């Protein structure tokens, strides 16, 4: 049996009881204070043969006891205060000099058998032979076990204490004859059976074990601690099993273990290395560590629990970049009980790694200082971020200073620009005056030149027609050259006049309804002579129902004339020019002027409508001023229309534009197609005319007016 199940008395060499265990006092039905000071024979009510003599002989003659002169087990009876007798075994152990008591003897009293209340004194042998069922007083139950007990023989219950009903919900009397197995859970059955067999057979004097006790009804099994002791019952060996409910203590232990696991998990989840240390006066023992200590320092913290922190520090020291300074600072912080503080600590590896070390007191709810807590946190990223922020702040400060300098420079530059702007505004006014003077000059000069040129042209034509006399072939050729140049000069003057009018104040459009076909015929006739000279076919395609246009007729005539003039001028000899009109969407007519000329380079298509610009692929002497297309675009813009150019170099060009249709006027009815001027008869030409259309993939340019659908 375990030591805590024994009832112990300590006597001196005179046989006087000097110390009594609580279990012995409970067994004897009194208190330890009442027993201390009594002589041993006063406790032994009915000793067995020679018991007292043997005890005294053992006490008086220690050499004899040590040599085995006294019996190892002495049987005796003790009368309890209620009058009942208890049969006990006395085990003697000589303890020389124990607790400063000379001749001290330790006497262990073990329960063997219980006698009934009011029994007459008998010898131990006669009591062992008694066949009467014992009546067990409550005091003995408490002495035997803490909660309940049963006596069993060969695995069968022969007696159960009253406490068993409270423990298992079964009456004690109903258990007699039950198998012990019926009270043990299946998972614990085999170990319990083996323990009881060994104790009952005498292979073991006693045993401590635990199992799940089955209870009545649907009550869940109860976890109990059991203590088995071999006894004599009705003259035969039996086993006394004391039972104690340990469910609450186990639940408390499990709860404590769960809380400890949760604490460990919480500490690990923080990512910090945490140390819980005892008080400095106890040497700062390591009480608890988090697993992050291994990650952060490569040290298994759990292996240092119970050791002084100084020993653990020797393992942590090499990881620090400045171990001497850190050791002095750390231990000084651990000694201060009422202060808490943090400090950044550089580490040896990897370079740049920094920890924040916090040390503070650990106090209970009542404010008592229990120890110290030491936390290590990796703040490398934060320190690097702070350093980067400081660098960024410095850069921002320098940038702000530079911006302030630039702002000052801009201010000074603005002041200079304002002065220049004022000067430019003054110059602009002067330029406007000069421009107006230029436009007036162009208009006046062009007008003044136009009158004599018309007269010169008329007389030249009269001479060529022989109205002023015969003309020799040589004279005729010269006059024809002169007439062509006169016509060219008149054209230039007309463009200059138109240009002067567009640059001046905008004049109101003279809107009227007119036939587009008739207008085109008129323009074709005006270029017909030059087209015929080069053998160029000019073809006009109109819808059968005709088209009535509402616009400024003179300006639209100039548009078509400019496009036809260019189509003839930049065409090849024997080429074709096609003017095609059709009814377009949104109340607009669509007009195309196509030619088979030299075309326009792709990179120049977006500039041909600029004033004074002429394409770079023109060979030979340049004719004109480069303002015809600019005037054309401006006239169409005034009408809210647009113009677009498509071209492929060496294959020809297509100029398309829109004109507003007059819905109220009746269209002129004309046949289509018809040849208006130039070259031989149109017989043999394809119905759709000569000039090829530019493929859709060619570059196009849309100028002026709204985008057509």
C-alpha positions in Angstrom: 0.0 0.0 0.0 1.1 3.6 -0.6 2.6 5.6 2.2 -0.4 7.9 2.4 -2.7 5.0 3.3 -0.8 4.1 6.4 -1.6 5.4 9.8 1.7 6.4 11.4 2.9 6.9 15.0 6.3 8.1 16.0 7.4 7.0 19.5 10.6 7.8 21.4 12.8 5.3 23.3 10.4 5.4 26.3 7.4 4.3 24.2 5.8 7.7 24.4 3.9 8.9 21.3 5.6 12.0 20.0 3.9 12.5 16.5 0.6 11.1 15.0 -0.5 11.2 11.4 -4.0 12.4 10.5 -4.8 9.0 9.2 -3.9 7.3 12.5 -6.0 9.8 14.4 -9.0 9.1 12.2 -8.4 5.4 12.5 -8.4 5.6 16.3 -11.4 8.0 16.4 -9.6 10.9 18.1 -7.3 13.8 17.2 -3.5 13.8 16.9 -3.2 16.3 19.8 -5.1 13.8 22.1 -2.8 11.0 21.2 0.5 12.7 21.5 2.1 12.2 24.9 0.4 8.9 25.6 2.3 5.6 26.2 1.9 2.9 23.6 0.4 0.4 26.1 -2.4 2.9 26.7 -3.4 2.6 23.1 -3.3 -1.2 22.9 -6.5 -2.4 24.4 -6.1 -6.1 23.9 -2.7 -7.0 22.6 -2.0 -10.3 21.2 0.4 -12.7 22.9 3.6 -10.9 23.7 2.7 -7.8 21.6 3.5 -5.2 24.2 6.6 -7.0 25.3 7.8 -7.3 21.8 7.2 -3.7 21.1 9.0 -2.6 24.3 11.8 -5.0 23.6 12.2 -3.5 20.1 12.2 0.0 21.6 14.5 -0.8 24.4 16.9 -3.1 22.5 17.3 -1.5 19.0 20.1 -4.0 18.2 17.7 -6.8 18.7 15.1 -5.1 16.6 17.6 -4.5 13.9 18.7 -8.1 14.0 15.2 -9.3 13.7 14.5 -10.0 17.4 11.1 -8.2 17.3 8.5 -9.7 15.0 8.1 -7.9 11.7 4.3 -7.6 12.1 2.6 -7.4 15.5 -1.1 -8.1 15.7 -3.1 -6.0 18.2 -6.5 -4.7 19.0 -7.4 -1.0 19.6 -10.6 0.1 21.3 -12.2 3.1 19.7 -14.0 5.9 21.6 -17.4 4.4 20.6 -16.4 1.1 22.2 -15.7 -0.8 19.0 -12.6 -2.8 18.5 -10.2 -2.5 15.6 -7.8 -5.3 14.7 -4.6 -3.8 13.4 -1.1 -4.7 12.4 1.8 -2.9 13.8 4.9 -2.5 11.7 8.0 -1.2 13.4 10.8 0.7 11.8 13.8 1.9 13.8 14.7 5.5 13.0 17.8 6.4 14.9 18.0 10.2 15.5 15.0 11.0 13.4 13.8 14.5 13.9 16.1 14.9 16.8 14.2 12.3 18.9 16.5 9.7 20.5 15.6 6.1 19.9 12.7 7.1 17.6 10.6 4.3 16.3 8.1 4.6 13.4 5.0 2.5 14.0 2.7 2.0 10.9 -0.8 0.8 11.8 -2.5 -1.1 8.9 -6.1 -2.1 9.0 -6.6 -5.9 8.9 -10.0 -6.6 10.2 -12.9 -4.7 11.7 -14.8 -6.0 14.7 -18.4 -5.2 15.6 -19.5 -2.5 18.0 -19.6 -3.7 21.6 -17.5 -6.9 20.9 -15.8 -8.4 23.8 -12.0 -8.6 23.9 -10.7 -11.5 21.9 -7.4 -12.5 20.7 -6.4 -11.6 17.2 -6.5 -15.3 16.2 -10.0 -15.8 17.5 -11.1 -12.6 15.6 -9.6 -13.9 12.5 -11.6 -17.1 12.9 -14.9 -15.3 13.4 -17.6 -16.1 10.9 -19.9 -13.2 11.8 -20.4 -10.4 9.2 -18.6 -7.3 10.6 -20.6 -4.2 11.3 -18.5 -1.3 10.1 -18.8 2.0 12.0 -18.7 5.3 10.0 -15.4 6.4 11.5 -13.7 3.3 10.1 -15.2 3.9 6.7 -13.6 7.4 6.7 -10.3 5.9 7.9 -10.3 3.2 5.2 -11.2 5.4 2.2 -12.1 8.9 1.5 -15.4 8.3 -0.3 -16.4 4.5 -0.4 -15.1 1.0 -0.2 -15.9 -2.5 -1.1 -14.5 -5.9 0.0 -14.2 -8.5 -2.7 -13.0 -12.1 -2.9 -12.0 -13.9 -6.1 -13.5 -11.0 -8.1 -16.9 -11.0 -6.3 -18.1 -8.3 -4.0 -18.8 -9.6 -0.5 -19.4 -6.3 1.2 -19.8 -2.6 0.2 -19.7 0.5 2.3 -22.6 2.9 2.6 -20.7 5.6 0.7 -20.9 3.6 -2.4 -24.5 4.6 -2.9 -23.6 8.3 -3.1 -20.7 7.5 -5.4 -22.3 5.2 -7.9 -26.1 5.6 -7.2 -26.4 2.0 -6.1 -27.4 0.8 -2.6 -24.5 -0.9 -0.8 -26.6 -4.0 0.1 -27.6 -4.7 -3.5 -24.0 -5.1 -4.6 -23.3 -8.2 -2.6 -22.6 -11.0 -5.0 -21.9 -8.8 -7.9 -18.7 -9.2 -10.0 -16.3 -6.4 -9.7 -16.1 -6.5 -13.5 -19.7 -5.1 -13.6 -18.5 -1.9 -12.0 -15.5 -1.3 -14.3 -15.6 0.2 -17.8 -14.6 -2.1 -20.6 -11.4 -0.1 -21.4 -10.1 -0.5 -17.8 -11.3 -4.1 -17.1 -8.2 -6.1 -17.8 -5.7 -4.0 -15.8 -8.1 -3.9 -12.8 -8.7 -7.6 -12.8 -4.9 -8.3 -12.9 -4.3 -5.9 -10.0 -6.9 -7.4 -7.8 -5.7 -11.0 -8.5 -2.1 -10.0 -7.6 -3.2 -8.3 -4.4 -5.5 -11.1 -3.3 -2.9 -13.8 -4.0 -0.3 -12.0 -1.9 2.0 -11.3 -4.9 1.5 -7.6 -4.1 0.7 -6.2 -0.7 -1.3 -3.4 -2.1 -1.7 -1.2 -5.2 -2.9 2.2 -6.3 -4.7 2.5 -9.6 -7.5 4.3 -11.4 -10.5 3.4 -13.6 -13.9 4.5 -14.8 -16.6 3.4 -12.4 -19.9 2.4 -14.0 -22.9 3.9 -12.3 -26.7 3.3 -12.1 -29.1 4.3 -14.9 -27.8 6.6 -17.5 -25.3 8.4 -15.3 -22.0 8.7 -17.0 -19.0 6.7 -15.7 -17.1 8.3 -12.9 -13.3 8.6 -12.8 -12.1 7.2 -9.5 -8.8 6.5 -7.8 -8.6 3.1 -6.1 -6.4 1.7 -3.4 -6.4 -2.1 -3.0 -5.2 -3.8 0.3 -5.1 -7.5 1.1 -7.1 -8.3 4.2 -8.6 -11.4 6.0 -12.4 -11.7 5.7 -14.2 -14.6 7.4 -10.9 -16.4 7.6 -10.1 -16.2 4.0 -7.9 -13.7 2.0 -9.9 -10.8 0.5 -9.2 -7.4 -1.0 -10.3 -4.1 0.5 -10.8 -1.5 -2.3 -11.0 2.1 -1.3 -12.5 4.5 -3.9 -12.2 8.2 -4.2 -13.9 10.4 -6.8 -11.3 12.3 -8.7 -13.5 13.6 -11.5 -13.5 17.1 -10.3 -9.7 17.1 -9.8 -9.1 15.6 -13.2 -11.5 18.2 -14.8 -9.6 20.9 -13.0 -6.3 19.4 -14.1 -7.5 19.1 -17.7 -8.8 22.6 -17.6 -5.5 23.8 -16.3 -3.8 21.8 -19.1 -6.2 23.3 -21.7 -5.5 26.8 -20.4 -1.8 26.1 -20.5 -2.1 24.9 -24.1 -4.2 28.0 -25.0 -1.6 30.2 -23.3 1.1 28.5 -25.3 -0.9 28.9 -28.5 -1.6 32.6 -27.8 2.1 33.2 -27.1 3.0 31.4 -30.3 0.4 33.3 -32.3 1.9 36.6 -31.4 5.1 35.8 -33.2 7.1 37.0 -30.2 9.5 35.1 -28.0 8.1 35.2 -24.5 9.9 34.3 -21.2 8.1 34.1 -17.8 10.7 34.3 -15.0 10.4 33.9 -11.3 11.4 36.5 -8.7 15.0 37.8 -8.7 15.6 36.6 -5.1 14.9 33.1 -6.3 17.5 33.5 -9.1 15.0 34.4 -11.9 14.1 30.8 -12.6 12.6 30.1 -16.1 8.9 29.3 -15.5 7.5 29.4 -19.1 8.7 30.0 -22.6 7.1 30.3 -26.0 8.1 28.1 -28.9 9.1 31.3 -30.9 12.2 31.4 -28.8 13.5 28.5 -30.9 12.6 30.3 -34.1 14.2 33.6 -33.0 17.3 32.4 -31.2 17.6 28.8 -32.2 17.2 27.8 -28.5 14.7 25.2 -27.2 13.2 27.2 -24.4 11.3 24.3 -22.8 14.6 22.6 -22.0 15.5 25.5 -19.7 12.4 25.5 -17.6 13.4 25.4 -13.9 16.9 26.7 -14.7 18.1 30.2 -13.6 17.8 32.8 -16.4 21.5 33.4 -16.2 22.1 29.9 -17.7 19.6 30.5 -20.5 21.2 33.9 -21.2 24.5 32.2 -21.9 22.7 30.4 -24.8 21.1 33.6 -26.0 24.2 35.8 -25.7 26.0 34.9 -29.0 23.0 36.0 -31.1 23.4 39.6 -30.1 25.6 42.1 -32.0 26.7 43.8 -28.7 26.3 41.1 -26.0 28.2 43.0 -23.2 26.0 46.1 -23.4 22.8 44.0 -23.8 23.7 41.8 -20.8 24.3 44.8 -18.6 21.0 46.5 -19.7 18.9 43.3 -19.6 19.9 42.2 -16.1 19.5 45.8 -14.8 16.0 45.8 -16.2 15.2 42.4 -14.6 16.3 43.7 -11.2 13.9 46.7 -11.3 10.6 45.4 -9.9 8.4 48.4 -10.5 9.6 49.5 -13.9 8.8 48.3 -17.4 10.6 49.4 -20.5 11.4 48.5 -24.1 14.6 48.8 -26.1 15.7 47.9 -29.6 18.6 45.5 -29.8 20.7 44.8 -32.9 21.4 41.1 -33.6 24.5 39.5 -35.0 22.9 37.7 -37.9 21.5 38.3 -40.4 22.9 41.8 -40.9 20.4 44.5 -40.2 18.1 42.3 -38.0 16.7 44.2 -35.0 14.7 43.0 -32.0 12.6 45.0 -29.6 13.2 43.7 -26.0 10.5 44.4 -23.4 11.0 43.7 -19.7 8.5 44.3 -17.0 7.1 43.0 -13.7 4.5 40.3 -13.6 1.9 40.9 -10.9 -1.1 39.1 -9.6 -4.6 40.5 -9.4 -3.9 41.7 -5.8 -0.8 43.6 -7.1 1.7 41.2 -5.7 4.9 40.9 -7.8 5.2 37.3 -8.9 8.2 37.5 -11.3 9.3 39.1 -14.6 8.1 38.9 -18.1 10.6 39.3 -21.0 9.4 39.7 -24.6 11.5 39.7 -27.7 9.8 41.0 -30.9 11.3 41.1 -34.4 11.0 44.7 -35.6 13.4 44.5 -38.5 10.7 45.4 -41.0 9.4 48.2 -38.9 12.9 49.7 -38.4 13.7 49.4 -42.1 10.3 51.0 -42.9 11.0 53.8 -40.4 14.5 54.3 -41.9 13.0 54.4 -45.4 10.4 56.8 -44.2 13.0 59.1 -42.8 14.9 58.8 -46.1 11.7 59.6 -48.0 11.0 62.5 -45.6 14.5 63.9 -46.3 14.0 63.5 -50.1 10.6 65.1 -49.8 12.1 68.0 -47.9 14.8 68.4 -50.5 12.2 68.1 -53.3 10.1 70.8 -51.6 13.0 73.1 -51.4 13.7 72.5 -55.1 10.1 73.1 -55.9 10.2 76.3 -54.0 13.2 77.3 -56.0 11.5 76.3 -59.2 8.4 78.2 -58.2 10.4 81.3 -57.8 12.0 80.7 -61.2 8.6 80.1 -62.7 7.3 83.3 -61.1 10.2 85.3 -62.5 9.6 83.6 -65.9 5.9 84.4 -65.7 6.7 88.0 -65.1 9.0 87.9 -68.2 6.2 86.1 -70.2 3.7 88.7 -69.2 6.0 91.4 -70.5 6.5 89.4 -73.7 2.8 88.8 -74.0 2.1 92.5 -73.7 4.7 93.1 -76.4 3.2 90.3 -78.6 -0.3 91.8 -78.1 1.0 95.1 -79.3 2.8 93.4 -82.2 -0.4 91.4 -83.0 -2.4 94.6 -83.3 0.2 96.0 -85.6 0.2 92.7 -87.6 -3.6 92.9 -87.9 -3.3 96.4 -89.2 -0.6 95.2 -91.7 -2.7 92.2 -92.6 -5.7 94.3 -93.3 -3.5 96.6 -95.4 -2.2 93.5 -97.2 -5.6 92.2 -97.9 -6.7 95.6 -99.2 -3.6 95.8 -101.3 -4.2 92.4 -102.8 -7.8 93.2 -103.5 -7.0 96.6 -105.0 -4.0 95.3 -107.0 -5.9 92.2 -108.2 -8.8 94.4 -109.2 -6.7 96.9 -111.0 -4.8 94.1 -112.8 -7.9 92.3 -113.8 -9.3 95.1 -115.9 -6.4 95.6 -118.3 -5.8 91.9 -118.5 -9.4 91.4 -119.7 -8.8 94.0 -122.3 -5.5 92.4 -123.4 -7.2 89.0 -123.6 -10.0 90.4 -125.7 -7.7 92.1 -128.2 -5.4 89.0 -128.4 -8.4 86.8 -129.2 -9.6 89.2 -131.8 -6.1 89.2 -133.5 -6.1 85.4 -133.3 -9.5 85.3 -135.0 -8.2 87.5 -137.8 -10.6 90.4 -137.1 -7.7 92.9 -137.2 -6.0 91.4 -140.3 -4.3 88.2 -141.4 -2.0 86.5 -138.9 0.9 84.4 -140.0 1.4 81.0 -138.5 4.3 82.2 -136.5 2.3 85.1 -135.1 -0.6 82.8 -134.3 1.7 80.5 -132.3 3.1 83.4 -130.4 -0.4 84.9 -129.7 -1.7 81.5 -128.5 1.2 81.3 -126.0 0.4 84.8 -124.9 -3.3 84.0 -124.5 -2.5 81.0 -122.4 -0.4 83.1 -120.1 -3.0 85.8 -120.0 -5.6 83.2 -118.9 -3.2 81.8 -116.3 -2.6 85.3 -115.0 -6.4 86.0 -114.8 -6.8 82.7 -112.9 -4.1 83.8 -110.4 -5.7 87.2 -110.0 -9.1 85.5 -109.4 -7.6 83.3 -106.6 -5.9 86.3 -105.1 -9.2 88.2 -105.0 -11.0 85.2 -103.5 -8.2 84.8 -100.9 -8.4 88.5 -100.0 -12.1 88.2 -99.5 -11.8 85.1 -97.2 -9.1 86.8 -95.1 -11.2 89.9 -94.7 -14.4 90.2 -92.7 -16.8 87.3 -93.4 -19.3 88.2 -96.1 -22.8 86.9 -96.0 -23.5 84.0 -98.3 -25.9 84.7 -101.2 -28.0 81.6 -100.9 -30.1 80.6 -103.9 -31.4 77.4 -105.5 -29.7 76.2 -108.6 -29.1 73.1 -110.7 -25.9 71.3 -109.7 -25.7 69.7 -113.2 -25.8 73.1 -114.9 -23.2 74.4 -112.5 -20.9 71.5 -113.2 -21.3 71.9 -117.0 -20.3 75.5 -116.7 -17.2 74.7 -114.8 -16.3 71.9 -117.2 -16.7 74.3 -120.1 -14.3 76.7 -118.4 -11.5 74.1 -118.3 -12.5 72.4 -121.5 -10.0 74.2 -123.7 -7.0 73.3 -121.5 -8.3 69.7 -121.2 -8.6 69.4 -125.0 -5.1 70.6 -125.5 -3.8 67.7 -123.5 -6.3 65.1 -124.7 -7.9 64.7 -121.3 -11.5 63.4 -121.1 -13.7 65.2 -118.6 -16.8 63.1 -117.8 -19.8 64.2 -115.8 -22.1 61.6 -114.0 -25.4 63.0 -112.6 -28.5 61.2 -111.3 -31.3 61.0 -113.8 -33.6 63.1 -111.6 -31.0 65.8 -111.2 -30.0 67.7 -108.0 -31.1 71.1 -106.8 -28.7 72.8 -104.5 -29.2 75.7 -102.1 -26.0 77.6 -101.7 -24.0 80.5 -102.9 -23.7 79.7 -106.6 -20.7 81.7 -107.4 -18.7 80.3 -104.5 -19.7 76.7 -105.3 -18.7 77.3 -108.9 -15.3 78.4 -107.7 -15.0 75.2 -105.6 -15.8 72.9 -108.5 -13.6 75.0 -110.9 -10.6 74.8 -108.5 -10.9 71.0 -108.2 -11.3 70.6 -112.0 -8.4 72.9 -112.7 -6.1 70.8 -110.4 -7.4 67.6 -111.8 -6.5 68.8 -115.3 -3.3 70.5 -114.3 -1.8 67.5 -112.5 -3.2 64.8 -114.8 -1.2 62.9 -117.5 -1.8 63.6 -121.2 -4.7 61.5 -122.4 -6.0 61.0 -118.9 -9.4 61.2 -117.5 -11.3 63.4 -115.1 -14.7 62.3 -113.7 -17.2 64.5 -111.8 -19.9 62.3 -110.2 -22.8 63.6 -108.0 -25.3 61.6 -106.0 -27.9 62.1 -103.4 -26.3 61.5 -100.0 -27.8 61.0 -96.5 -29.2 63.8 -94.2 -30.3 66.0 -97.0 -26.9 66.4 -98.6 -25.5 65.8 -102.1 -22.2 64.0 -102.5 -19.8 65.2 -105.2 -16.6 63.4 -106.3 -13.9 64.7 -108.6 -11.6 61.9 -109.7 -8.5 62.0 -111.9 -5.8 59.7 -113.2 -3.0 62.1 -112.5 0.3 62.0 -110.5 -1.5 61.6 -107.1 -0.4 63.0 -103.8 2.2 61.4 -101.5 0.6 59.9 -98.4 2.6 61.9 -95.9 1.4 65.1 -97.5 -2.3 64.4 -97.6 -2.9 66.2 -94.3 -1.3 69.4 -95.5 -2.7 70.0 -99.0 -5.5 72.1 -97.7 -3.0 74.5 -96.0 -2.5 77.9 -97.6 0.5 78.2 -99.9 1.3 74.5 -99.8 2.0 72.5 -102.9 2.8 68.8 -103.1 6.4 67.9 -103.4 6.1 65.4 -106.2 5.2 68.1 -108.8 7.8 68.1 -111.6 8.6 71.0 -113.8 7.8 74.7 -113.1 5.2 75.1 -110.4 2.0 76.9 -111.4 -0.3 78.8 -109.1 0.1 80.1 -105.5 -1.0 77.0 -103.5 -4.2 78.7 -102.1 -6.8 77.1 -104.3 -7.6 74.1 -102.0 -7.4 76.4 -99.0 -10.1 78.6 -100.5 -12.1 75.5 -101.5 -12.1 74.2 -97.9 -13.0 77.6 -96.5 -16.0 78.1 -98.8 -17.4 74.6 -98.0 -16.8 75.3 -94.3 -19.0 78.4 -94.6 -21.7 76.2 -96.0 -21.4 73.7 -93.2 -20.0 71.1 -95.5 -16.8 69.1 -95.7 -14.2 68.0 -98.2 -12.0 64.9 -98.1 -9.0 63.8 -100.2 -8.0 60.2 -101.1 -4.9 59.6 -103.2 -2.4 57.0 -104.3 0.8 58.3 -105.8 1.1 57.8 -109.6 -2.5 56.4 -109.7 -4.7 59.5 -109.2 -6.7 61.4 -106.6 -10.3 61.6 -105.5 -11.7 64.8 -103.9 -15.2 64.3 -102.4 -17.3 66.9 -100.7 -21.0 67.5 -99.7 -23.4 70.2 -100.7 -26.8 71.1 -99.1 -29.8 69.9 -101.2 -32.8 72.2 -101.7 -35.8 70.0 -101.0 -38.3 72.6 -102.0 -37.2 73.1 -105.5 -37.9 70.7 -108.4 -34.8 68.9 -109.5 -33.6 69.4 -113.1 -34.1 66.4 -115.3 -31.0 65.4 -117.2 -29.6 62.3 -118.7 -26.5 60.6 -117.3 -23.7 60.0 -118.1 -22.6 62.6 -120.6 -19.2 63.8 -121.9 -18.9 67.6 -121.5 -15.5 68.4 -122.8 -12.2 67.2 -124.0 -10.8 64.6 -126.4 -12.6 62.4 -128.8 -16.1 61.1 -128.6 -17.0 59.2 -125.5 -18.0 56.2 -127.5 -16.2 53.1 -126.4 -15.7 54.4 -122.8 -17.0 52.2 -119.9 -20.3 53.4 -118.5 -18.8 54.3 -115.1 -16.2 56.6 -116.5 -12.4 56.5 -116.6 -10.7 57.7 -113.4 -10.3 54.7 -111.1 -11.5 54.9 -107.5 -8.9 54.9 -104.8 -9.0 51.6 -102.8 -10.5 51.9 -99.3 -7.2 51.1 -97.7 -5.6 54.2 -99.1 -5.0 57.2 -96.8 -7.9 59.7 -96.7 -8.2 63.2 -95.4 -11.6 64.7 -94.3 -11.5 68.5 -94.1 -14.2 71.0 -92.9 -17.9 70.5 -92.2 -19.6 67.6 -90.4 -18.5 64.0 -90.9 -20.6 62.3 -93.5 -22.3 59.0 -92.8 
